[in-house]
Amino acid sequence: MKVLFSPSEDKSELDAHEGVLENSICFSPKFQIRKRCIDIYNQILSDKDEKELSKLFGFKNKKDIDKFAPIKFDACKMQKAVLRYTGTAYANLKYETLDKPSQDFIDENVMIFSNLFGPVLAGNFLPYYKIKQGESLRGFDMGSYYKENFESDIDKWLDGELVVDLRAGFYEKFYQPKTPHITMKFYKNGKILSHFAKVYRGLILRELSIYRPRNIEELQEINFQNLTINDIKKSGLTTEYSYSIK
């Protein structure tokens, strides 16, 4: 099974080790593609235009802006991606409380679509950075760029796997699966959830890492915490599971 997941704007400032960035992210032979985006990001930080940085980060406080520095490539302080991100979904995943087999599953089988680095595995190591969702790098569209350059690599990574897409809709611009895959929507009192759905994406990923289903039948046997399945709809390659919150 492979899981597609979103990043979060909130990030931990803690670093685990120092290393070479190129060797720390999947699809390393294509690192120059990522470097193009990182170079633009670094130039923006080096120029120190507070108005531009405030828009890029989504901050108004200069003290918050000053936390960020250009990313080094050869002596880069990094943290595992699944621990770098600390938003709602990750807080509910509670990665650090999982046993090692579950953590290993997440590290190797969850792909996160970073606004700056593109597709990365949860177990890859990333530096501390910040880009507000939806912001470009001086007009450079990272979503389209990463889709064009990594689409075939992700296709191969997903080939023959049970694929669960837990991403927010925004990240579909980075990649669209070309094989059968499952998506999930969450409802409360008949209304679809948007922001609060992040809680359940995190909880579902946690349970997927524990049970590690190998096929749809095993997936359907999981009783996800606090959720009742309402409907299953198939359209083309997408099978959408709708859940009600108890």
Phi, psi and omega in degrees: 000142175235144181235133175260133190220157179269156171279191172221154178289327178283135183220149175284142176272354184284139179247145181265321180198175178247135181198191179268120186301318182303327182272001188253358184234143180301164181055043186302330177300341180256024184300329181300333177294316178292322184301328179301317179289318181296322179298319178295315178302313180298321180295320178299316179293323180292327181289335173057038173278107187300323180295316179292319180293321178299319178290317182295317184273335186080022179248151172248336183280123181300326179299321178290320180297321185289353178291339188257139180228160176307145183279129176273150183261322187261339178228066190261127175277127191223163175221150178304135186306317183293341176259338176295318180278134185230014181293187187305313181298318182288326177296326180275339172293322179051054184308317186292344179267355180280156175286168187299317178302323179290319177296318179298320178301312180298313181305319189263340190236004177248124178253126180253139184256093183286141178293335181257316188263352182077210184287123177226152174278152181301331181272357175289159181254134183233149174281171176284127182207175180207127168217126177292137181304131179095347179279144176260171175260091182053045177087358181277120183275100183293324182301307180296322181296312181290326177298315181298322188267339183240001184304312183293326179293318180290323176306313181294322181296326182270348187303125177078007184257155165285119186248125176244120182259104181256017183284155166291153184304329182305325188274002173293337179291340178280332182188141173235122181301141178252010177238164177305136182210163183249135170241163183224138175234152187233134184235146172224125184054038176080359182250136181288140179267146176245281182299316184292343178297338179300325178302312186283333173297319178294316180295320180292317178299322178301313183288327175298322181290332180281314184272330178049062181297143181262347181205176183297323181299315179291326177298317183290345178279347181281127175266093183295138184306124172066018182235144174237130181284132181262313191202154173231120181238136178247132177218108183064235181274353186259128170250116184259123176263126178253130181238144170257140176279127182294000000 
